[in-house]
């Protein structure tokens, strides 16, 4: 098994973006900017499949 840290770095970056988008979504909801809230929610929803794909590719490299 060869270790590959690039997959872990990608997953950490996706998690970082998820935290930023969630915080921005809550902030926009508090100030009643509902269009921006929906935009950040959509970005969060797009990050989940991206993280799953990155995770599967990381697991395939390790096997």
C-alpha positions as semicolon CSV with decimal commas, in nm:
position;residue;x (nm);y (nm);z (nm)
1;X;0,000;0,000;0,000
2;X;0,141;0,330;-0,109
3;X;0,035;0,633;0,090
4;X;-0,107;0,924;-0,102
5;X;-0,160;1,245;0,086
6;X;-0,305;1,434;-0,209
7;X;-0,646;1,273;-0,154
8;X;-0,643;1,369;0,212
9;X;-0,549;1,727;0,122
10;X;-0,835;1,742;-0,129
11;X;-1,082;1,612;0,129
12;X;-0,958;1,866;0,384
13;X;-0,999;2,144;0,128
14;X;-1,354;2,031;0,051
15;X;-1,434;2,027;0,423
16;X;-1,287;2,377;0,455
17;X;-1,507;2,501;0,170
18;X;-1,808;2,331;0,326
19;X;-1,749;2,516;0,654
20;X;-1,709;2,848;0,474
21;X;-2,024;2,800;0,266
22;X;-2,228;2,693;0,568
23;X;-2,114;2,993;0,770
24;X;-2,191;3,225;0,479
25;X;-2,533;3,065;0,437
26;X;-2,620;3,120;0,803
27;X;-2,492;3,477;0,784
28;X;-2,698;3,556;0,475
29;X;-3,007;3,394;0,627
30;X;-2,969;3,609;0,939
31;X;-2,964;3,926;0,728
32;X;-3,258;3,796;0,519
33;X;-3,070;3,770;0,191
34;X;-3,257;3,459;0,081
35;X;-3,122;3,446;-0,275
36;X;-2,765;3,435;-0,144
37;X;-2,874;3,176;0,112
38;X;-2,999;2,951;-0,168
39;X;-2,677;3,003;-0,365
40;X;-2,460;2,894;-0,071
41;X;-2,694;2,602;-0,003
42;X;-2,653;2,491;-0,365
43;X;-2,276;2,515;-0,337
44;X;-2,290;2,299;-0,023
45;X;-2,501;2,043;-0,206
46;X;-2,249;2,033;-0,491
47;X;-1,961;1,973;-0,251
48;X;-2,107;1,651;-0,110
49;X;-2,086;1,443;-0,431
50;X;-1,744;1,594;-0,497
51;X;-1,627;1,473;-0,157
52;X;-1,768;1,125;-0,217
53;X;-1,590;1,099;-0,553
54;X;-1,262;1,222;-0,400
55;X;-1,299;0,972;-0,115
56;X;-1,361;0,681;-0,352
57;X;-1,059;0,775;-0,562
58;X;-0,846;0,799;-0,248
59;X;-0,957;0,454;-0,135
60;X;-0,889;0,309;-0,482
61;X;-0,533;0,445;-0,473
62;X;-0,469;0,286;-0,134
63;X;-0,585;-0,060;-0,242
